[in-house]
Amino acid sequence: KNRQLILNKKEVYYQENSESIKQKRKLYCVNNKDILSKNRKEYENNRLKNDHLFKIKKNISCLIRNSFKRAFTGKYKKGKKTESILGCTIPDFILHIESLWIENMSWRNYGTGQNKWNIDHAIPCNWALNKDDIYKLNHYTNLKPMWFKNNTSKRDFYGEQWGGNSWIKITKEEYLK
């Protein structure tokens, strides 16, 4: 009972002070960029050493991203492994992503940051329980363009709908029921 009461109070406080909290977080990130970067690198290096699924996810993500970049710089080579993971050729994948663009999306604003879009996994990769799941979640049918801001707020939730001010979020546990 007490734990739930505390959680409810925290939620109410956050709702009432969300703008102030967001500004403080942003300021902290700007002022502590080096420390945060170092901590993130240590965390990822530790996960790469100790979590084989995390390592596979990172490797596949890097493989797809690099194939994608090479396709746009004219250095495209047939990447049989990447195409096997995606379930289609790189040119077909590019056409798939373009077919899902919404207003104002183009290759000029692909990336991270304000007014940019990146590729979202409809069902998050962090839901993978094994290597086969990771491959399935990187299939082109699970990938779509999404505005960077929306993608970062969605995080590891599954949800297609925007419900007013936030994503209608479904957790892994709810999805697997």
C-alpha positions, 0 to 999 in steps of 0.5 A: 500500500505504502509503495503504491502511495509513493508511486502515485505521489511521484506521478502527480508531482511529475505531471505538475512539474514536467516542464521544469523537470525536463529543463533541468534534465536537459541542462544537466545533460548539456553541462555533463556531456563528457561524464554521461558519454563516458558512463554510456561507453562503460555501460555499453562495453560492459554489456558487450562483454557480458550480454551475448544478445546485446552484442548480437543486437548491436552488431546487426544494427551496425551491419544494417546502418552501414549497408544503408549508408553505403547505398547512399554514398555509391559504395554499395556492395551486395550485402548478403548477410544484411539482405538475409536479415532484412528479408529483402535487398537494400534497394527494396528496403529503401523503397519500403522505407520511402513508401512509409514516409509521412509529410516532410520526411526525406533523406536530407533529414534522416538521422538523430536530432530535432526535425530528423527521423530515424528507423524504428522497430515497431516491436522493440529489439529489446524484447528479443529472448534469443538470436532468432528473435533478434533476426525476426525483429530486424526484418524489414516488415518490423522497420519503419521511419519515425520522427526522432523525438517520437522514437526516443519517447516510445523507447522500448514500448510497442505502440502505433497510436498517439494518444493525445500527449503520449504513446499508448504504450504496451509493455512486453508482458502485455504484448506476450499475453 
